[in-house]
């Protein structure tokens, strides 16, 4: 029983390690950054937080900051569209990571019986 516990723990550790992984550069923030260059300092700071979170694959933090930024009444139509575009990309990245994590978990659970002593 101890061996199966170790195998399960190792499989879950591998799953968690890969669940947060995402291809670098999969979310393009260049148009987003460009649209916020002429904004006031507080709005620029919020936009920079979004970009930093996206680059760090902190999608929860990015979404929180995007929602805060979207509530600003002084945004231009271009900035509002840039927020929507990045939100869509972040949501897709979250969904892709969840799908991959589910597939990895399923594979890990299928592999557990093979690692058990006979």
C-alpha positions in Angstrom: 0.0 0.0 0.0 2.9 2.3 0.7 4.2 2.0 -2.9 0.9 3.0 -4.3 0.8 6.0 -2.1 4.2 7.1 -3.3 3.3 6.5 -7.0 0.0 8.5 -6.5 1.9 11.3 -4.8 4.5 11.4 -7.6 1.8 11.4 -10.3 0.0 14.3 -8.6 3.2 16.2 -8.2 4.0 15.8 -11.9 0.4 16.8 -12.8 0.6 20.0 -10.7 4.0 20.9 -12.1 2.7 20.7 -15.7 -0.7 22.2 -15.0 0.8 25.7 -14.7 3.0 25.4 -17.8 2.0 27.3 -20.8 3.8 28.0 -24.1 5.7 31.3 -23.7 4.3 34.0 -25.9 0.9 32.4 -26.3 -0.8 35.6 -25.2 0.0 38.6 -27.3 0.0 41.8 -25.2 1.6 44.1 -27.7 -1.6 45.8 -29.0 -2.8 46.0 -25.3 0.4 47.7 -24.3 0.4 50.0 -27.2 -3.2 51.2 -26.6 -2.3 52.1 -23.0 0.8 54.1 -23.7 -1.0 57.5 -23.9 -3.1 56.7 -20.8 -2.8 58.5 -17.5 -0.2 57.2 -15.0 -2.6 55.2 -12.8 -4.2 53.5 -15.8 -0.7 52.7 -17.2 0.3 51.2 -13.9 -2.7 48.9 -14.0 -2.0 47.9 -17.6 1.6 47.1 -16.6 0.3 44.9 -13.8 -1.8 43.0 -16.4 1.2 42.5 -18.7 3.4 41.4 -15.8 0.8 38.9 -14.6 0.3 37.5 -18.1 4.0 37.0 -18.7 4.2 35.2 -15.3 1.3 33.0 -16.3 -0.6 34.4 -13.3 -3.9 34.3 -15.2 -6.0 34.8 -12.1 -4.1 38.0 -11.2 -4.3 39.1 -14.8 -8.1 38.6 -15.0 -8.6 40.5 -11.7 -6.6 43.4 -12.9 -8.3 43.4 -16.3 -11.7 43.6 -14.6 -10.5 46.5 -12.5 -9.1 48.2 -15.5 -12.3 47.6 -17.5 -14.3 49.4 -14.9 -12.5 52.7 -15.6 -14.9 55.1 -17.2 -12.1 57.1 -18.9 -11.0 54.3 -21.3 -11.0 54.9 -25.1 -12.8 52.5 -27.4 -9.4 51.1 -28.5 -8.4 50.5 -24.9 -11.8 48.8 -24.1 -11.3 46.5 -27.1 -7.7 45.7 -26.1 -9.0 44.7 -22.7 -11.6 42.4 -24.3 -9.0 40.8 -26.6 -6.6 40.1 -23.8 -9.4 38.8 -21.5 -10.4 36.4 -24.3 -6.8 35.2 -24.7 -6.4 34.7 -20.9 -9.7 32.8 -20.7 -8.5 30.5 -23.5 -5.2 29.9 -21.8 -7.0 29.0 -18.6 -9.3 26.6 -20.4 -6.4 25.0 -22.3 -4.5 24.6 -19.0 -7.5 23.0 -17.4 -8.0 20.6 -20.3 -4.3 19.6 -20.3 -4.4 19.1 -16.5 -7.5 16.9 -16.8 -5.8 14.8 -19.6 -2.6 14.5 -17.5 -4.6 13.5 -14.4 -6.5 10.8 -16.4 -3.2 9.5 -17.8 -1.6 9.4 -14.4 -4.5 7.5 -12.9 -4.3 5.0 -15.7 -0.6 4.5 -15.1 -0.9 4.0 -11.3 -1.9 0.3 -11.5 1.1 -0.5 -13.7 3.4 0.9 -11.0 2.0 -1.2 -8.3 3.8 -4.4 -7.2 2.2 -7.6 -8.4 
